Amino acid sequence: MTDLNENHKKYLLIAFRYVDKLLSEFQCILDVMIPHSPFQQYVNDVDPDLRMIIEKHCALIHQAMRRILKEQGIQAGNPDRSVINFIRTSLIFADMSIEELKPRHMRGYGHLSAEAAEELNKIAAELQGLVAQIKTKLPE
């Protein structure tokens, strides 16, 4: 291969990371065999044979990218992000969204009866309690 300058190598690494992200996203979708979310967006219409073909070819793409990086002398770097921190941050944002379900925030969408306000408080309390349970299980 020809010599690539540092800018070419940086862009190659960025492009490979993007390709990896896309592959990872649809591989995660393939792994969702039983929908856990009430808002599932995808129908699992991939039969087992096609799944094996997709997984095989994704592995080949990853293998080729590793080889090319090695041939070009490009270091991909080590992972530097904590899954626990990602979960913790996501829970903070989930908690904030749930907080906005409380009556003092929802009044901006129209009048709330006392019963509706009480129901919203119960909904928020239940969901925030469940989020808090996850938070307590995470290590510091």
C-alpha positions in Angstrom: 0.0 0.0 0.0 1.0 3.6 -0.5 2.1 5.7 2.4 -0.7 7.6 4.0 -0.1 10.8 5.8 -1.4 11.4 9.4 -4.5 13.1 8.2 -5.4 10.2 5.9 -4.7 7.8 8.8 -6.9 9.8 11.2 -9.8 9.8 8.7 -9.4 6.1 8.0 -9.7 5.4 11.7 -12.7 7.7 12.0 -14.4 6.0 9.1 -13.7 2.6 10.5 -15.1 3.6 13.9 -18.2 4.8 12.2 -18.6 1.6 10.2 -18.1 -0.4 13.4 -20.8 1.7 15.1 -23.2 1.0 12.4 -22.5 -2.7 12.4 -22.8 -2.8 16.2 -26.1 -1.1 16.1 -27.7 -3.5 13.7 -26.1 -6.5 15.4 -27.7 -5.2 18.7 -31.0 -5.1 16.9 -30.5 -8.7 15.7 -29.8 -9.7 19.3 -33.2 -8.4 20.4 -35.2 -11.6 19.9 -37.9 -10.8 22.6 -38.9 -7.2 22.7 -38.3 -5.7 26.2 -39.6 -2.3 25.4 -43.3 -1.4 24.9 -42.0 0.9 22.1 -40.2 -1.8 20.0 -39.4 -0.3 16.6 -38.4 -3.3 14.7 -40.0 -6.6 13.7 -37.6 -9.5 13.9 -38.0 -10.6 10.3 -34.5 -12.1 10.0 -34.5 -15.9 9.8 -31.7 -17.9 11.5 -29.9 -18.6 8.2 -29.8 -15.0 7.2 -28.7 -14.0 10.7 -25.7 -16.4 10.5 -24.7 -14.9 7.1 -25.0 -11.4 8.4 -22.9 -12.2 11.5 -20.3 -14.0 9.4 -19.9 -11.0 7.1 -19.8 -8.5 9.9 -17.0 -10.6 11.4 -15.2 -10.5 8.1 -15.6 -6.7 7.9 -14.2 -6.3 11.4 -11.3 -8.7 10.6 -10.5 -6.7 7.4 -10.5 -3.4 9.3 -8.2 -4.8 12.0 -5.8 -6.1 9.3 -5.8 -2.8 7.4 -5.2 -0.8 10.5 -2.3 -3.0 11.4 -0.9 -2.8 7.8 -1.1 1.0 8.0 0.4 1.2 11.5 -2.7 2.8 12.9 -3.4 2.3 16.6 -7.2 2.0 17.3 -6.6 2.8 21.0 -8.0 1.2 24.1 -11.6 1.5 25.4 -11.8 4.5 27.7 -15.5 4.8 28.5 -17.2 3.1 31.5 -20.4 1.2 30.9 -21.4 2.0 34.5 -20.9 5.7 33.9 -23.0 5.5 30.7 -25.8 3.7 32.6 -25.6 6.3 35.5 -25.8 9.2 33.1 -28.7 7.6 31.2 -30.6 7.1 34.4 -30.1 10.8 35.3 -31.7 11.8 32.0 -34.5 9.2 32.4 -35.2 10.5 35.9 -35.3 14.1 34.6 -37.8 13.1 31.9 -40.0 11.3 34.5 -39.8 14.4 36.8 -41.4 16.4 34.0 -44.4 14.2 34.2 -45.3 15.7 37.6 -48.3 18.1 37.6 -46.3 21.3 38.1 -44.7 20.6 34.7 -47.7 19.2 33.0 -50.0 22.1 33.7 -48.4 23.9 30.7 -50.3 21.4 28.6 -53.7 22.2 29.9 -55.8 22.2 33.1 -55.3 19.2 35.4 -58.0 18.0 37.8 -57.0 17.1 41.3 -57.4 13.4 40.4 -55.3 13.8 37.3 -52.5 15.6 39.3 -52.6 12.8 41.9 -52.4 10.2 39.2 -49.4 11.9 37.5 -47.6 12.1 40.9 -48.2 8.4 41.4 -46.9 7.6 37.9 -43.8 9.7 38.5 -43.2 8.3 41.9 -43.4 4.7 40.7 -41.1 5.2 37.8 -38.6 7.3 39.8 -38.6 4.7 42.5 -37.7 2.0 39.9 -34.9 4.2 38.4 -33.6 4.8 41.9 -33.5 1.0 42.5 -31.2 0.6 39.6 -29.0 3.5 40.8 -28.5 1.9 44.2 -27.3 -1.3 42.6 -24.5 0.5 40.6 -21.1 0.6 42.2 -19.6 4.0 43.0 
